[in-house]
Amino acid sequence: MTEKNDTKDNANEGSSDETVSAFVDKAKEVAGAVAEKAEPVVEKAKEMAGTVAEKAGPAMEKAKESAGELVDKAKELLGNKDDDQK
């Protein structure tokens, strides 16, 4: 009886290995298809990110300039306030 069980176990192991192997093959196939479909989306996202960066550059420079002007004006107003108190 033990010999029969061993044969059965070996048969089940083979079947299990085949199932795992088939699953891994299918997973690789699906991953490949997903990567293939994602590539154009990733390229478009990179392109859009570059465009946003190009457009943001001048806006950031203008924001820095405006902030500098604001700080200068605040200093000027605070300086005048100190002069008025003297």
Rosetta blueprint (number, residue, H / E / L):
1 M L
2 T H
3 E H
4 K H
5 N H
6 D H
7 T H
8 K H
9 D H
10 N H
11 A H
12 N H
13 E H
14 G H
15 S H
16 S H
17 D H
18 E H
19 T H
20 V H
21 S H
22 A H
23 F H
24 V H
25 D H
26 K H
27 A H
28 K H
29 E H
30 V H
31 A H
32 G H
33 A H
34 V H
35 A H
36 E H
37 K H
38 A H
39 E H
40 P H
41 V H
42 V H
43 E H
44 K H
45 A H
46 K H
47 E H
48 M H
49 A H
50 G H
51 T H
52 V H
53 A H
54 E H
55 K H
56 A H
57 G H
58 P H
59 A H
60 M H
61 E H
62 K H
63 A H
64 K H
65 E H
66 S H
67 A H
68 G H
69 E H
70 L H
71 V H
72 D H
73 K H
74 A H
75 K H
76 E H
77 L H
78 L H
79 G H
80 N H
81 K H
82 D H
83 D H
84 D H
85 Q H
86 K L
